[in-house]
Amino acid sequence: MRWERELEFAARIAAEAGGHALALQKGITADEKPDKSPVTRADKECEQMIARAIEETFPEDGVLGEEGARSESRSGRKWIIDPIDGTRDFLRGNPLWGPMIALEEKGEVVAGHVLFPALGTSYWASRGRRIRQR
């Protein structure tokens, strides 16, 4: 399957970031971004963790992160990161949050993975294939 290596990578790094966020969740507080949405230490640390792993594993690929991670692509591919989608739920202790990682190739999203660490559930898909769940 095309993008299998990338999806396996995304699942692994999402699990690492999700575990890190879970460890930080109790008692965490938030700052406010310019758009008035919350951002936590966990958002920032998880994004750095994911971006660093991408840069090590796929050094030619670019990165675009919600919390500011950026690097230019030399391959025509870019990873798009939301380290904790659902930060408000994360802050409230609701389980509907998690790392979302997508891969864009030549301007089109071709693969993506989302993990809900508090639920132990993940979903992933790639262009031309149905959504899968674990």
Sequence and secondary structure as in RCSB ss.txt:
>XXXX:A:sequence
MRWERELEFAARIAAEAGGHALALQKGITADEKPDKSPVTRADKECEQMIARAIEETFPEDGVLGEEGARSESRS
GRKWIIDPIDGTRDFLRGNPLWGPMIALEEKGEVVAGHVLFPALGTSYWASRGRRIRQR
>XXXX:A:secstr
 TTHHHHHHHHHHHHHHHHHHHHHHTT  EEE TTS EEEHHHHHHHHHHHHHHHHH TTSEEEETTS EE  SS
SEEEEEEEEETHHHHHHT S  EEEEEEEETTEEEEEEEEETTTTEEEEEETTS  EE 
